[in-house]
Amino acid sequence: MLRSLTSKTAFKHPALQQFRKMTTDVSTYRYNHTMYRIKDPKASLKFYVDALGMKLLDEHHNDDAKFSLYFLGFDSPEMSKLDRLARQGVLELTHNHGTESDEAFAYNTGNGDVGGYGHIAITVDNLQAACARFDSLGVKFIKRPEDGRMRHIAFIADPDGYRVEILENPMLQK
């Protein structure tokens, strides 16, 4: 029978004694990032940087393992001083090299027939103006504010089909 590491008897084994004195303060825990697998980094970076206004914070390329990582986040004077791991709400885009040239390739975004994963959400200062801007950039809409009963939100899709909810935050209005 397996015993929990929190059980006092679990720490009787010499190899586990070091864990007995270990503590952690959950008030220091922060949500750092979400990772999406992407097909075409050029298209995805254009969407997140140009359409959503995110900043490319960091990138890593591993040619041997044939993948690249792109880390994006929103910038502000406070945030620009922080290391990527100290930020909250970072988006990691993972690209497996070669997928961009495969016409039939697509990731399961969790929003298909079976469902599952939903979306990330971004707040804006003016929902109508943001939607007009997205229109001018050719961004694909899943739901416009005027569609349905929930007129205070919009949903757009990134190049891989991941959904982004757009919400107006009155605190951001000037």
TIPA-138494 format. One record per residue (C-alpha): residue in one letter; x, y, z. Coordinates in steps of 0.02 Angstrom, whole numbers, plus 50000, padded with zeros to 5 digits. Last residue first. Layout:
# residues N
resn,u,v,w
A,X,Y,Z
...
END
This chain:
# residues 174
resn,u,v,w
K,49546,52835,48999
Q,49469,52663,49006
L,49579,52528,49083
M,49475,52506,49242
P,49321,52478,49132
N,49399,52314,49072
E,49323,52261,48907
L,49341,52076,48874
I,49416,51984,48725
E,49417,51794,48733
V,49558,51713,48637
R,49528,51545,48554
Y,49664,51432,48488
G,49633,51400,48303
D,49814,51380,48248
P,49823,51554,48170
D,49745,51633,48326
A,49557,51639,48346
I,49446,51780,48408
F,49310,51780,48539
A,49211,51934,48587
I,49133,51986,48751
H,49009,52113,48823
R,48869,52070,48704
M,48832,51901,48782
R,48658,51873,48710
G,48707,51812,48538
D,48820,51896,48412
E,48840,52086,48432
P,49003,52065,48529
R,49078,51960,48389
K,49104,51773,48409
I,49232,51658,48327
F,49315,51805,48240
K,49465,51782,48125
V,49589,51927,48127
G,49604,52019,47961
L,49704,52165,48033
S,49565,52291,47999
D,49441,52173,48084
F,49553,52159,48237
R,49557,52350,48247
A,49367,52359,48237
C,49359,52228,48375
A,49478,52329,48484
A,49374,52486,48455
Q,49214,52396,48504
L,49292,52318,48659
N,49373,52477,48726
D,49510,52469,48859
V,49555,52288,48826
T,49562,52131,48932
I,49633,51969,48863
A,49563,51796,48897
I,49639,51624,48863
H,49530,51488,48791
G,49432,51327,48812
Y,49519,51159,48829
G,49404,51010,48817
G,49294,50994,48666
V,49252,50832,48579
D,49193,50914,48418
G,49338,51035,48413
N,49393,51163,48542
G,49535,51068,48624
T,49662,51151,48511
N,49708,50989,48423
Y,49860,51037,48321
A,49859,51042,48131
F,49966,50970,47991
A,49888,50941,47820
E,49986,51079,47731
D,50153,51024,47805
S,50276,51168,47780
E,50248,51250,47950
T,50262,51081,48038
G,50446,51067,47993
H,50519,51122,48160
N,50413,51088,48312
H,50357,51259,48373
T,50314,51293,48554
L,50229,51458,48597
E,50242,51509,48780
L,50118,51640,48839
V,50162,51735,48999
G,50022,51783,49119
Q,50129,51822,49271
R,50307,51884,49270
A,50448,51829,49386
L,50502,51687,49271
R,50520,51807,49124
D,50632,51924,49225
L,50547,52082,49283
K,50593,52263,49247
S,50483,52271,49091
M,50334,52220,49198
E,50330,52378,49302
P,50349,52497,49154
S,50218,52396,49060
D,50232,52254,48937
F,50112,52115,48894
G,50188,51943,48875
L,50269,51826,48751
F,50389,51679,48764
Y,50442,51590,48604
L,50510,51413,48608
S,50591,51325,48460
F,50600,51141,48414
K,50707,51024,48311
A,50793,50925,48450
D,50964,50965,48377
D,50908,51137,48317
N,50856,51192,48491
H,50800,51373,48475
H,50757,51479,48626
E,50658,51641,48626
D,50627,51779,48752
L,50510,51922,48792
L,50420,51942,48625
K,50299,52082,48669
M,50110,52068,48660
G,50007,52195,48566
L,49861,52079,48525
A,49858,52102,48336
D,50041,52141,48299
V,50131,52040,48433
Y,50012,51893,48460
F,49956,51878,48279
K,50124,51913,48197
L,50208,51792,48318
S,50083,51657,48269
A,50103,51682,48082
K,50294,51683,48090
P,50297,51538,48214
D,50198,51422,48099
K,50121,51262,48170
I,50102,51309,48352
R,50097,51211,48514
Y,50025,51321,48651
M,50100,51342,48825
T,50022,51439,48969
H,50129,51538,49089
N,50173,51599,49262
Y,50029,51577,49384
R,50106,51626,49549
Y,50149,51534,49710
T,50221,51642,49850
S,50065,51625,49960
V,50092,51437,49947
D,50240,51449,50067
T,50346,51293,50055
T,50422,51181,50187
M,50558,51050,50188
K,50603,50980,50358
R,50531,50805,50330
F,50588,50803,50149
Q,50770,50769,50195
Q,50716,50614,50292
L,50652,50531,50133
A,50808,50429,50091
P,50816,50367,50271
H,50641,50289,50264
K,50546,50344,50419
F,50475,50491,50323
A,50323,50396,50258
T,50270,50358,50437
K,50231,50540,50470
S,50113,50543,50320
T,50135,50696,50212
L,50231,50593,50085
S,50072,50490,50066
R,50084,50303,50086
L,50069,50172,49952
M,50000,50000,50000
END
